[in-house]
Amino acid sequence: MSDTDSFIDEVTEEVRRDRLYGYVRRYGWIAAIVIVGIVGAAGFNEYRRAQAESNAQALGDAMLAALASNEDDARADALTGVTADTAEGAAILAFMTAGAQSQAGRADDAIQTLQPIAQSPELPLIYRQIATFKSLMLQSETQDADTRRQGFEALAVPGVRMRLLAEEQLALIDIETGNPDAAIARFQSIMDDAEATPGLQRRALQAMVALGGAPEATETAGE
């Protein structure tokens, strides 16, 4: 390469460098804003994650402290005094509180605790379904069979995770209302269902035998 060519290359490189610096001086503020935005968003997301973890840990610690009492009433009252910062946290707290209230013989209080969770549009559907199921269970001695049947039938539909548990309760209502044949048919359906857990299948089998039914052999029934 000649000296002339080297000189031209150097000049060309200097022009490119000057042009680049010119762009930086003219538009560098845009890049700076973008960088600041990216760093700020990452920092904010990290803060939110840390805050959520801190709130969840605080809620867990508060619930554990409330459950430390040996008295059912005291545990229920202590849980009632705990607060949650998120809708999901409030749902979990309500389930714990309703359980303690139920153990203390305060079924009406437990139902009142679950009602807002069952009706909250802010919560995922599964939370509302669990709250509805638990509430119906608590009404077994105070609500008439037809009303409870309607509630469980609304849960015993395809796509609902509580479906088979609701079917089990419907079978028990069949027994309660003097229809053992319908109960046996429901229990057999539970045993034949591929989504039924071994524990649920065993309960269905035991109930069928107690009712004098003859369970049909299935691959899962004997597990």
C-alpha positions in Angstrom: 0.0 0.0 0.0 1.4 3.4 -1.0 1.8 6.3 1.4 -1.0 8.1 -0.5 -3.4 5.2 0.1 -2.5 5.1 3.8 -3.1 8.8 4.1 -6.5 8.5 2.4 -7.5 5.7 4.8 -6.4 7.7 7.8 -8.4 10.7 6.6 -11.4 8.5 5.9 -11.2 7.1 9.4 -11.0 10.5 10.9 -14.1 11.6 9.0 -16.0 8.6 10.2 -14.9 9.2 13.7 -15.9 12.9 13.5 -19.2 11.9 12.1 -19.8 9.4 14.8 -18.9 11.9 17.5 -21.3 14.3 15.8 -24.1 11.8 16.0 -23.3 11.1 19.7 -23.4 14.8 20.5 -26.6 15.3 18.6 -28.5 12.2 19.6 -26.6 10.8 22.6 -29.3 12.1 24.9 -31.7 9.6 23.4 -29.4 6.7 24.1 -28.9 8.0 27.6 -32.6 8.2 28.2 -33.0 4.6 26.9 -30.2 3.3 29.1 -31.6 5.1 32.1 -35.0 3.7 31.4 -33.7 0.2 31.1 -31.7 0.4 34.3 -34.6 2.1 36.1 -37.1 -0.5 35.0 -34.8 -3.4 36.0 -34.3 -1.7 39.4 -38.0 -1.1 39.9 -38.8 -4.7 39.0 -36.2 -5.9 41.4 -37.6 -3.7 44.1 -41.1 -5.0 43.5 -39.9 -8.6 43.6 -38.1 -8.0 46.9 -41.1 -6.1 48.3 -43.4 -9.0 47.4 -41.1 -11.5 49.0 -40.9 -9.4 52.1 -44.7 -9.0 52.3 -45.2 -12.8 51.8 -42.7 -13.6 54.5 -44.3 -11.1 56.9 -47.7 -12.6 56.2 -46.4 -16.1 56.8 -44.7 -15.1 60.0 -47.9 -13.4 61.3 -50.0 -16.5 60.5 -47.5 -18.8 62.2 -47.5 -16.5 65.3 -51.3 -16.6 65.3 -51.4 -20.4 65.2 -49.0 -20.7 68.1 -51.8 -20.7 70.7 -53.1 -24.1 72.0 -56.7 -22.8 72.0 -58.9 -23.0 68.9 -60.7 -19.8 69.8 -57.5 -17.9 70.4 -56.0 -19.1 67.1 -59.2 -18.0 65.2 -59.2 -14.6 66.9 -55.4 -14.1 66.3 -55.8 -14.9 62.6 -58.7 -12.5 62.4 -56.3 -9.7 63.4 -53.8 -10.5 60.6 -53.9 -8.4 57.4 -52.7 -9.2 53.9 -51.4 -6.8 51.2 -52.5 -8.8 48.2 -55.7 -10.5 47.1 -54.0 -13.9 46.9 -52.6 -13.4 50.4 -56.0 -12.4 51.7 -57.5 -15.6 50.2 -54.9 -17.8 51.9 -55.4 -16.0 55.2 -59.1 -16.5 54.9 -58.7 -20.2 54.3 -56.5 -20.5 57.4 -58.9 -18.3 59.5 -62.0 -20.2 58.4 -60.3 -23.5 59.3 -59.5 -22.2 62.8 -63.0 -20.9 63.2 -64.5 -24.2 62.1 -62.3 -26.1 64.6 -63.5 -23.7 67.3 -67.1 -24.6 66.5 -67.8 -21.2 64.9 -69.1 -22.4 61.5 -71.1 -19.2 60.9 -68.0 -17.1 61.4 -66.1 -19.3 59.0 -68.8 -19.0 56.3 -68.7 -15.2 56.7 -64.9 -15.3 56.4 -65.0 -17.3 53.1 -67.9 -15.4 51.5 -65.8 -12.4 50.2 -63.2 -14.8 48.8 -65.9 -16.8 46.9 -67.3 -13.6 45.4 -64.1 -11.7 44.6 -63.6 -11.0 40.9 -59.9 -10.1 41.6 -59.0 -13.6 42.5 -58.2 -16.5 40.2 -61.1 -18.9 39.7 -59.6 -21.7 41.7 -59.5 -19.6 44.9 -63.2 -18.8 44.5 -64.1 -22.4 43.8 -62.2 -23.6 47.0 -63.9 -20.9 49.1 -67.3 -21.9 47.7 -66.6 -25.6 48.3 -65.5 -25.0 51.9 -68.5 -22.8 52.6 -70.9 -25.5 51.3 -69.2 -28.1 53.5 -69.6 -25.9 56.6 -73.3 -25.6 55.8 -74.0 -29.4 55.9 -75.9 -29.1 59.2 -77.6 -25.8 58.7 -78.5 -25.6 55.0 -81.1 -27.8 53.3 -80.0 -30.6 51.0 -81.5 -29.1 47.8 -79.6 -25.8 48.2 -76.3 -27.6 48.9 -76.9 -29.9 46.0 -77.3 -26.9 43.7 -74.0 -25.5 45.0 -72.1 -28.7 44.5 -73.6 -29.3 41.1 -72.2 -25.9 40.0 -68.7 -27.2 40.9 -69.2 -30.8 39.5 -68.7 -29.8 35.9 -65.9 -30.4 33.4 -63.0 -28.0 33.8 -63.5 -27.3 37.5 -60.7 -28.7 39.6 -63.1 -29.4 42.5 -65.3 -31.5 40.2 -64.7 -34.9 41.7 -64.7 -33.7 45.3 -68.1 -32.0 44.5 -69.3 -35.3 43.0 -68.3 -37.1 46.3 -70.4 -34.6 48.2 -73.3 -35.0 45.9 -73.2 -38.8 46.5 -73.3 -38.1 50.3 -76.3 -35.9 49.7 -77.9 -38.7 47.8 -77.4 -40.9 50.9 -78.7 -38.2 53.1 -81.9 -37.9 51.0 -82.6 -41.6 50.9 -81.3 -42.4 47.4 -78.5 -45.0 47.9 -78.7 -46.2 44.3 -77.8 -42.8 43.0 -75.0 -42.6 45.5 -73.6 -45.9 44.4 -73.7 -44.8 40.7 -71.8 -41.6 41.6 -69.2 -43.4 43.6 -68.7 -45.9 40.7 -68.3 -42.9 38.4 -65.6 -41.5 40.7 -63.8 -44.8 40.7 -63.8 -45.0 36.9 -62.6 -41.4 36.5 -59.0 -41.1 35.3 -58.6 -37.8 37.3 -59.6 -39.4 40.6 -56.8 -39.6 43.2 -56.1 -43.0 44.9 -57.4 -41.6 48.2 -60.7 -40.4 46.6 -61.1 -43.8 44.8 -60.6 -45.7 48.1 -63.2 -43.5 49.8 -65.6 -44.2 47.0 -65.0 -47.9 47.2 -65.5 -48.0 50.9 -68.7 -46.1 50.6 -70.0 -48.4 47.9 -69.3 -51.4 50.0 -70.9 -49.8 53.1 -74.0 -49.2 50.9 -74.1 -52.8 49.8 -73.1 -52.1 46.3 -71.0 -54.3 44.0 -68.1 -52.2 42.7 -67.1 -52.9 39.1 -63.5 -53.7 38.7 -61.3 -50.9 37.3 -57.6 -50.6 36.8 -57.4 -47.8 39.4 -59.9 -49.0 42.0 -57.5 -51.4 43.6 -54.6 -49.0 43.9 
